[in-house]
Amino acid sequence: MTQQHITRAAELVVQAKLGTDPTPAAIVQALAAAGLLRTAPLEIYRASWDADSLGLYASRDAAQGRCLLDAAVARPESQLAWLPVRDEDPAEEYLAADGENTEYYVTALPVRLTAGEIA
């Protein structure tokens, strides 16, 4: 399906829904029913040092970059590498400097919205 077909399908779905229920929740529901919404889970990433949050980021790379910035200043000669906290769960990583934990973490946080939160 081309981008033009997807756009036209979305326009038709929204147009049909506006006649019966013009709320944002109804429009989102119609788009989901038409298969026009992203189905992969949405995630944000928290960067932290020890127990202190260093912010939330839209990508893993951005969160890691925030941590790397601090760690590189504090340990300029160290070999830095991201490692999973648990091998079976890649949602949380820690930054190792020469094999030792630096207490910098990046954690994937799933974003869950309900229809009530969208409206």
C-alpha positions in Angstrom: 0.0 0.0 0.0 1.5 3.4 -1.0 1.5 6.4 1.3 -1.2 8.0 -0.9 -3.5 5.0 -0.4 -2.8 5.1 3.4 -3.6 8.8 3.5 -6.8 8.4 1.5 -7.9 5.4 3.7 -7.3 7.5 6.8 -9.3 10.4 5.4 -12.2 8.2 4.6 -12.2 6.6 8.0 -12.0 10.0 9.8 -14.7 11.4 7.5 -17.1 8.5 8.3 -16.5 8.8 12.0 -17.0 12.6 12.1 -20.6 12.0 11.0 -21.4 9.8 14.0 -18.9 10.5 16.8 -16.4 13.3 16.3 -14.5 12.8 19.5 -10.7 12.1 19.3 -11.2 8.7 21.0 -13.7 7.7 18.2 -11.3 8.8 15.5 -8.4 6.9 17.1 -10.6 3.9 17.4 -11.7 4.1 13.8 -8.1 4.4 12.6 -7.1 1.4 14.7 -9.9 -0.6 13.3 -8.8 0.3 9.8 -5.2 -0.9 10.7 -3.8 2.6 10.2 -2.2 3.1 13.6 1.2 1.9 14.8 0.8 -1.4 16.5 4.2 -1.7 18.0 4.4 -0.8 21.7 5.5 2.8 22.3 8.4 3.2 24.7 10.3 6.0 26.3 13.6 5.7 27.9 14.7 6.9 31.4 18.4 7.7 31.9 19.5 7.7 35.5 22.5 7.7 37.7 22.3 5.9 41.0 18.8 6.9 42.2 18.7 10.2 40.4 16.8 10.6 37.1 18.6 12.3 34.3 15.4 12.6 32.2 13.1 10.8 29.8 14.1 10.4 26.2 12.3 9.3 23.0 15.1 6.9 21.9 17.5 4.5 23.6 20.4 6.2 21.8 19.4 9.6 23.3 19.2 8.3 26.8 22.5 6.4 26.5 24.1 9.5 25.1 23.1 11.5 28.1 24.7 9.0 30.4 27.8 8.7 28.2 28.3 12.4 28.4 28.7 12.4 32.2 30.6 9.1 32.3 33.1 10.2 29.6 33.9 13.4 31.6 34.3 11.5 34.9 36.3 8.6 33.3 38.0 9.8 30.2 40.5 6.9 30.0 37.9 4.1 30.6 36.5 1.7 28.1 32.7 2.2 28.3 30.1 -0.4 27.2 26.4 -0.9 27.7 25.5 -4.2 29.2 22.0 -5.7 30.1 21.2 -5.8 33.8 19.6 -9.2 33.2 20.6 -11.2 30.2 17.0 -12.3 29.5 15.6 -8.8 29.8 17.1 -6.1 27.5 14.7 -3.4 28.9 17.3 -2.2 31.4 21.0 -1.6 30.7 23.9 -0.3 32.8 27.0 1.5 31.7 30.2 -0.4 32.5 33.6 1.4 32.7 36.4 -1.1 32.3 33.9 -3.9 33.3 32.6 -2.2 36.4 29.2 -0.8 36.9 29.1 3.0 36.8 25.6 3.3 38.3 24.4 4.8 35.0 21.2 3.1 33.8 18.9 3.3 30.8 15.5 1.7 31.3 12.8 1.2 28.6 9.4 2.2 29.9 6.3 1.2 28.0 3.7 3.9 27.3 0.2 2.7 27.8 -2.8 4.9 26.9 -6.4 4.0 27.3 -9.2 5.5 25.3 -10.2 7.6 28.2 -6.8 9.2 28.3 -6.9 10.0 24.6 -10.2 11.8 24.7 
